[in-house]
Amino acid sequence: MALRTASMNMRNKLLPMFSATSLLHSHATSFGFKEVQEEEKSQMVGNVFTSVASSYDLMNDLMSGGLHRLWKDRLVSKLHPFPGMKHLDVAGGTGDVAFKILETINKMKLRTMHNVPEDELQEETQIYICDINPRMLDVGKKRAMEQGLGKDPTLLWLEGDAEALSFDDDSMDGYTIAFGIRNVTHIEKVLSEAYRVLKRGGRFLCLELSHVEIPVFKELYDYYSFSVIPAMGELVAGDRASYQYLVESIRRFPPQEKFASMIANAGFQKVEYENLVGGVVAIHSGLKF
């Protein structure tokens, strides 16, 4: 009886501790390797991108050796853009993906203008660049001006949250997100919103840094990630911490198969992915039927 009483007393003392821990974890998420409260993460990620906005494109070139441009070309080729489409590029602040989509559509217009009725070519193309960080959008608008696209009515810049988009249901022909989804607090909410705003037949595409499985390559990649990239961030952007977060956030992002399952669970069909550079990056895609 004494033993049973002691056990019950211990249980009563431990239950509040477990309950408190469960409560904490139900409202906690990751910021790199750190565990933070959900409401803190968006602010912390916002601080990262506010800090690196002005050097973001340069750092992408340096970290990837320029390969990020080819990866984005591949992303756009899978999108199959067309004149008159309504497209949403989320986390697209600096405009890279949007500019490539517009360039592809403009080339298509030139090739087909003699074979397609004029009224079809005149149908208004709209490419929305949505980003939660105003500094990133400012960089994108400046780049658009430099490329002579500052007054192009096709490009529409919008500050917005990927987890709570302001667009109507079934309003977009395409949705892209490049190097952005691993920074959100709730991946499932982002996928659900992507599904909601896409029309039937609309295509979802995500380009993201992912997981390398080849053992020797993985060791080299880990060394480069944890030793070189933060040091490069400190040297070029004056911000080691933000790039330390970058490499940690990649490791916390779901592996390719798991992420594909999450996309399918959001309602998308024909979900597939393509690894590039041995899985350094992956392009996931899905269709809404």
Secondary structure by P-SEA (a helix, b strand, c coil): caaaaaaaaaaaaaaaaaaaaaaaaaaccccccccccaaaaaaaaaaaaaaaccaaaaaaaaaaccaaaaaaaaaaaaacccccccccccccccaaaaaaaaaaaaaaaaaccccccccccccbbbbbbccccaaaaaaaaaaaaaacccccccbbbbbbbccccccccccccbbbbcccccccccaaaaaaaaaaaccccbbbbbbbbcccccaaaaaaaaaaaaccaaaaaaaccccaaaaaaaaaaaaacccaaaaaaaaaaaccccccccccccccbbbbbcccc
